[in-house]
Amino acid sequence: MDNGIIIAAVSPHPPIIVPEVGGRETAKAAVTVRGMRGLAERIAAVSPETIIAITPHGPLLLDALAISTARTFKGSLAQFGAPGAMVEMENDLDLARAVLEQSRKRGIPCVASEKRTAGIDHGALVPLYYLSKAGIRGRLLLISMSFLSRRDLFEFGKALREACEGLGRRCALVASGDLSHRLIRGAPAGYSPRGREFDRIIVEALRSGDAEALLSLDEGLAEEAGECGLRPIIIMFGALDGLTYRPEVLSYEGPFGVGYATAVFEVVDAVAEKAGDANGVSTGGDVADDPYVSLARLSLDTYVREGRAARKPDRVPDGMSRRSGAFVSLRKAGRLRGCIGTIMPREKDLAAEIMRNAISAGVEDPRFEPVTPGELDDLDYSVDVLGEPEEIPDESGLDPREYGVIVQKGHRQGLLLPDLEGVDTVEEQVSIAKQKAGLRPDEKGVRLFRFTVERHRER
């Protein structure tokens, strides 16, 4: 895609993930930091002319969105003890005016916030900090949130896209927002058991590109979760509506009781789409195979039907060029049919890792007979890409919905993936992992590691 919204992203904004602010505490959010760096690299790779930052912490109006028409923006994290963590950017005034005009045409209340030089609140500053570290030096359009209806916010997103396309501007849109602030007892906004429910819905919607799931989300659940990211994300989905894009969740965790998610949505050129090059893209809500799942299916199908390893496609999503451990799981009529994976990577890249493990899951899992050609069309696939394992002192750092677990004693090691049906407590999770390692459920002196996963499933 030559112009318009060429890439979009969801970014959290806790100042603690900026090393100059968090210091050693930043390490507790290492998963998010890696996600932010990956997000920034992906945006830098497409060379946007303008960054559109949507923040929930700017001037908040009940019945209108605010767009800054300041000439320049300047902000730092001085209030968080890091005056050197600063960003200064020029405003894209032509785009600001175009967005105001397109919003007027769509009947969405939108006003200009007129200051010669405007500050940048931490909601925008944290993602902009990471973008600047990745070498991005373009102009900025800064948009503050409103209490307009979700449908109006979605329509505003369309106005954003139309304004970018009308000017022929290459734009990257960043929806800044944290998820639930109530994940654990002692969290900043108190605790609610519905916080994790909210976060699971949001992360799954990001992973699948399901805007409607957010537009129809129960208002009471959003209120109970104590979030600040839902509305910016809805604007982002409005901007992507009608485009062909590839969604990818880079990370999710809640180390301080607040949910942090990073996600990237790469807009795919229409020519590539027609050529069949856009494996696993979402087209404004249409169903399509996930590229990770498609690659696993290709690998096992080729091996079982033809007795040979499939050739890796010439082009795979950027996220598969990294090295990472991965598990491939197969189900038939809802029942497990095979599951094999690697904790640490063995192949030269993630694509090769998935292809190798898909074959292993189909024909090498000792619990099952090898998959036959007649079964292939009945299999459902899932691919779990493992984050880097992090050692923890005890079970208090676990959550079976959020983290997988590795138990280790001597040369024995057992792993259990997160968010598995029937595994509802930490005690159950650790006990099963111990059994996988050949240890007694009450075995003492084990080392514990936790990890997150990117889960890719059939849709």
DAWO-V806991 format. One record per pair of residues at least 6 apart in sequence whose C-alpha atoms are under 8 Angstrom apart, sorted by the first residue. I is the first residue (numbers start at 1). GAP is how many residues later the second one is. If there is no record, write none. Layout:
i;gap
I;GAP
I;GAP
This chain:
i;gap
1;266
1;267
1;268
1;269
2;168
2;267
3;161
3;162
3;165
3;166
3;167
3;168
4;157
4;158
4;159
4;160
4;161
4;162
4;164
4;165
4;166
4;167
5;156
5;159
5;160
5;165
5;166
5;167
5;168
5;234
5;235
5;262
6;40
6;42
6;164
6;165
6;166
6;260
6;261
7;36
7;39
7;164
7;165
7;166
7;257
7;258
7;259
7;260
8;164
8;165
8;166
8;167
8;228
8;256
8;257
8;258
8;259
9;30
9;163
9;164
9;165
9;166
9;253
9;254
9;255
9;256
10;164
10;165
10;166
10;167
10;223
10;251
10;252
10;253
10;254
11;25
11;116
11;163
11;164
11;165
11;166
11;167
11;249
11;250
11;251
11;252
12;111
12;114
12;115
12;164
12;165
12;166
12;167
12;248
12;249
12;250
13;109
13;110
13;111
13;112
13;113
13;114
13;163
13;164
13;165
14;108
14;109
14;112
14;164
15;6
15;7
15;62
15;65
15;107
15;111
16;6
16;7
16;9
16;10
17;9
17;12
17;15
17;16
18;8
18;108
18;111
19;7
20;62
20;64
20;65
21;56
21;59
21;60
21;61
28;227
29;224
29;226
31;220
31;221
31;222
31;356
32;219
32;220
32;221
32;228
32;229
32;230
34;217
35;215
35;216
35;227
35;228
36;91
36;94
36;226
37;93
37;97
38;212
39;211
39;223
39;224
39;225
40;90
40;91
40;94
41;90
41;93
42;222
43;88
43;129
44;87
44;90
44;91
44;92
47;89
48;90
48;122
48;123
48;124
49;89
49;90
49;120
49;121
49;122
49;123
50;42
50;88
50;89
50;90
50;91
50;119
50;120
50;121
50;122
51;87
51;88
51;89
51;90
51;120
51;121
51;122
51;123
52;88
52;89
52;90
52;91
52;119
52;120
52;121
52;122
53;71
53;87
53;88
53;89
53;90
53;120
53;121
53;122
53;123
54;70
54;88
54;89
54;90
54;91
54;119
54;120
54;121
54;122
54;178
55;66
55;68
55;69
55;87
55;88
55;89
55;90
55;120
55;121
55;122
55;177
56;67
56;88
56;89
56;120
56;121
56;172
56;173
56;176
57;64
57;65
57;66
57;87
57;88
58;62
58;63
58;65
58;85
58;86
58;87
59;7
59;85
59;86
60;6
60;84
60;85
60;86
60;87
61;84
61;85
61;86
62;84
62;85
62;86
63;46
63;83
63;84
63;85
64;44
64;45
64;46
64;47
64;82
64;83
64;84
65;44
65;45
65;46
65;78
65;79
65;80
65;81
65;83
66;44
66;45
66;46
66;47
66;77
66;78
66;79
66;80
67;29
67;33
67;43
67;44
67;45
67;46
67;74
67;75
67;76
67;77
68;28
68;44
68;45
68;46
68;47
68;50
68;73
68;74
68;75
69;22
69;24
69;27
69;43
69;44
69;45
69;46
69;47
70;21
70;23
70;43
70;44
70;45
70;46
70;47
70;48
71;19
71;20
71;22
71;44
71;45
71;46
71;47
72;16
72;17
72;18
72;19
72;44
72;45
72;46
73;14
73;15
73;16
73;17
73;18
73;44
73;45
73;46
73;47
73;67
74;12
74;13
74;14
74;15
74;43
74;44
74;45
74;46
75;11
75;12
75;13
75;44
75;45
75;46
75;50
76;6
76;7
76;8
76;9
76;10
76;11
76;44
76;49
77;6
77;7
77;8
77;9
77;45
77;48
78;6
78;7
85;44
86;39
86;43
87;38
87;41
87;42
87;45
89;48
89;49
89;50
89;51
90;48
90;49
90;50
91;48
91;49
91;50
92;47
92;48
92;49
93;48
95;46
95;68
95;69
95;72
96;45
98;65
98;66
98;69
99;60
99;61
99;64
100;10
100;11
100;12
102;57
102;58
102;60
102;61
103;6
103;7
103;53
103;56
103;57
104;6
106;49
106;50
106;53
108;44
108;47
108;48
123;53
123;54
124;18
124;52
127;47
127;49
145;86
145;87
150;65
150;81
150;84
151;64
153;78
153;81
153;82
153;85
154;80
154;81
154;82
154;83
154;84
154;85
155;80
155;83
156;79
156;82
156;83
157;77
157;78
157;79
157;80
157;81
157;82
157;83
158;80
158;81
158;82
158;83
159;80
160;79
161;78
161;79
164;6
164;7
173;63
174;62
175;54
175;57
175;58
175;60
175;61
176;53
176;56
176;57
177;51
177;52
177;53
177;55
177;56
178;49
178;50
178;51
178;80
178;81
178;82
178;83
179;19
179;20
179;46
179;47
179;48
179;49
179;50
179;51
179;79
179;80
179;81
179;82
180;15
180;16
180;18
180;19
180;45
180;46
180;47
180;48
180;78
180;79
181;6
181;7
181;8
181;9
181;14
181;44
181;45
181;46
181;76
181;77
181;78
182;6
182;7
182;8
182;9
182;10
182;11
182;13
182;43
182;44
182;75
182;76
183;8
183;9
183;10
183;12
183;13
183;71
183;74
183;75
183;76
184;6
184;7
184;8
184;72
184;73
185;6
185;72
186;71
187;69
187;70
187;71
188;69
188;70
189;37
192;32
192;33
194;27
194;30
194;31
195;29
195;30
195;31
196;29
198;23
198;24
198;27
199;60
201;12
202;12
203;46
203;49
203;58
205;6
205;8
205;9
206;41
206;42
206;43
206;57
207;40
207;41
207;42
207;56
208;39
208;74
208;251
209;38
209;73
209;75
209;76
210;74
210;75
211;23
211;26
211;73
211;74
212;73
214;16
214;20
215;19
240;44
241;42
241;43
242;41
242;42
243;24
243;25
243;40
243;41
244;23
244;24
244;25
244;26
244;29
244;37
244;38
244;39
244;40
245;20
245;21
245;22
245;23
245;36
245;37
245;38
245;39
246;19
246;20
246;21
246;22
246;32
246;34
246;35
246;36
247;16
247;17
247;18
247;19
247;34
247;35
248;15
248;16
248;17
249;12
249;13
249;14
249;15
249;205
250;11
250;12
250;13
250;14
250;204
251;9
251;10
251;11
251;12
251;201
251;202
251;203
252;7
252;8
252;9
252;10
252;200
253;6
253;7
253;8
253;149
253;199
254;6
268;10
268;13
272;6
277;38
279;9
279;10
279;11
279;12
279;15
280;8
280;9
280;10
280;11
280;12
280;14
281;7
281;8
281;9
281;10
282;6
287;172
288;171
289;169
289;170
290;166
290;167
290;168
290;169
291;25
291;26
292;59
292;62
292;91
292;164
293;88
293;89
293;90
293;163
293;164
293;165
295;56
295;59
295;60
296;32
296;58
296;59
296;62
296;85
296;87
297;61
297;84
298;12
299;10
299;11
299;56
299;57
299;59
299;60
300;55
300;58
300;59
300;62
301;72
301;75
302;6
302;7
302;8
303;6
303;7
303;56
304;67
304;68
304;69
305;68
312;39
312;40
316;35
320;29
320;30
320;31
321;28
321;29
321;30
322;27
322;28
323;22
323;24
323;25
323;26
323;27
324;20
324;21
324;25
324;26
324;29
324;61
324;62
324;63
325;16
325;17
325;18
325;19
325;20
325;21
325;25
325;28
325;60
325;61
325;62
326;15
326;16
326;17
326;19
326;24
326;27
326;28
326;31
326;57
326;58
326;59
326;60
327;12
327;13
327;14
327;15
327;27
327;30
327;56
327;57
327;58
327;59
328;11
328;12
328;13
328;26
328;29
328;30
328;33
328;53
328;54
328;55
328;56
329;7
329;8
329;9
329;10
329;11
329;29
329;32
329;52
329;53
329;54
330;6
330;7
330;8
330;9
330;31
330;32
330;49
330;50
330;51
330;52
331;6
331;7
331;48
331;49
331;50
332;46
332;47
332;48
333;45
333;46
337;25
337;31
338;23
338;24
338;27
338;29
338;30
339;21
339;22
339;23
339;26
340;17
340;18
340;20
340;21
340;25
341;16
341;20
342;15
343;43
345;8
346;7
347;6
354;29
362;8
362;9
363;6
363;7
363;8
364;6
380;78
381;76
381;77
382;73
382;74
382;75
382;76
383;72
383;73
383;74
384;69
384;70
384;71
384;72
385;68
385;69
385;70
386;65
386;66
386;67
386;68
387;64
387;65
387;66
387;67
388;63
388;64
389;60
389;61
389;62
389;63
390;59
390;60
390;61
391;56
391;57
391;58
391;59
392;55
392;56
392;57
392;58
393;54
393;55
394;54
395;31
395;53
397;53
398;7
398;28
398;52
399;26
399;27
400;18
400;19
400;20
400;23
400;24
400;25
400;26
400;29
401;17
401;18
401;19
401;23
402;16
402;17
402;50
403;14
403;15
403;16
403;47
403;48
403;49
403;50
404;11
404;12
404;13
404;14
404;15
404;46
404;47
404;48
404;49
405;10
405;11
405;12
405;13
405;24
405;25
405;28
405;43
405;44
405;45
405;46
406;7
406;8
406;9
406;10
406;27
406;42
406;43
406;44
407;6
407;7
407;8
407;23
407;26
407;27
407;30
407;39
407;40
407;41
407;42
408;6
408;29
408;38
408;39
408;40
409;36
409;37
409;38
412;25
412;26
412;27
413;21
413;23
413;24
414;19
414;20
414;21
414;22
414;23
414;24
415;18
415;21
415;22
416;13
416;16
416;17
417;36
418;34
418;35
423;6
430;11
431;9
431;10
431;11
432;9
434;6
434;7
434;9
435;6
